[in-house]
């Protein structure tokens, strides 16, 4: 076995831990429940226990390069502090020092969206593209920039918050304090809200009966109606595509990057929203219009995704929910190269 590191994805529901070798092979993956309600110490204990078991198992066959942890919330990456992380609630917490103390190895902390982008850049849709941006459409909308193969953090680690780009100046209030953020139109939460708006408008019979059926009314249910051809459900995903197109137009005009990856749970509805992204991009970004691939919908797939084609590619992520896990494992490997 090659040298390996351990990647941790500290999600709100699952705590996932993986042994990944330097070649990017996932050797073993462990999934635990994130018991946030039992408190931060409990979550850290579970995490360290699982990491210790994995380290013991593999330490005789190869060298452990370190541990990378992807966490949601605002992190002070240099100091290794977490501020207001929803999955490790409580006051500012020196999570890196605490894990390093317990496990006696290098620990690298990263925002979860950045970790996912690094995973897709290393092994997924943006492989061979050192410059790329990623949007993760989950409960909220995360964003990340990778430049020259490295995560671009900005001055205080907050670069890439594309989810809070303004789409509608007087739009829906957002948790960040702004109105009409991308997150209000392209997250799973937004899909559900917009579907309820359709129901309230009285022109969405299939959505209304689904809402009354007792099944969980979630983004996946709205998507299933959309692919069955329900017009109201399709309108919801056209709004998702429009919002993404507007945000991406600004991003493409600003940075002229070759590769943009759309990931997160809502990206499973790619078929329902992506055509609108490309319509909006053509209208709103001269940089995109000048560099659009002949067939934008398939441009990111397989052999056609080539850096040398000098086209602006927007495509869906390839690693699914494992992107953040691979990216987190990549962190200590990169920390070594950069040292
Ligand atoms: Zn916002």
Boltz pocket constraint, residues with backbone or C-beta under 6 A from the ligand:
constraints:
  - pocket:
      binder: B
      contacts: [[A, 163], [A, 164], [A, 174], [A, 175], [A, 176], [A, 177], [A, 178], [A, 181], [A, 183]]
      max_distance: 6.0
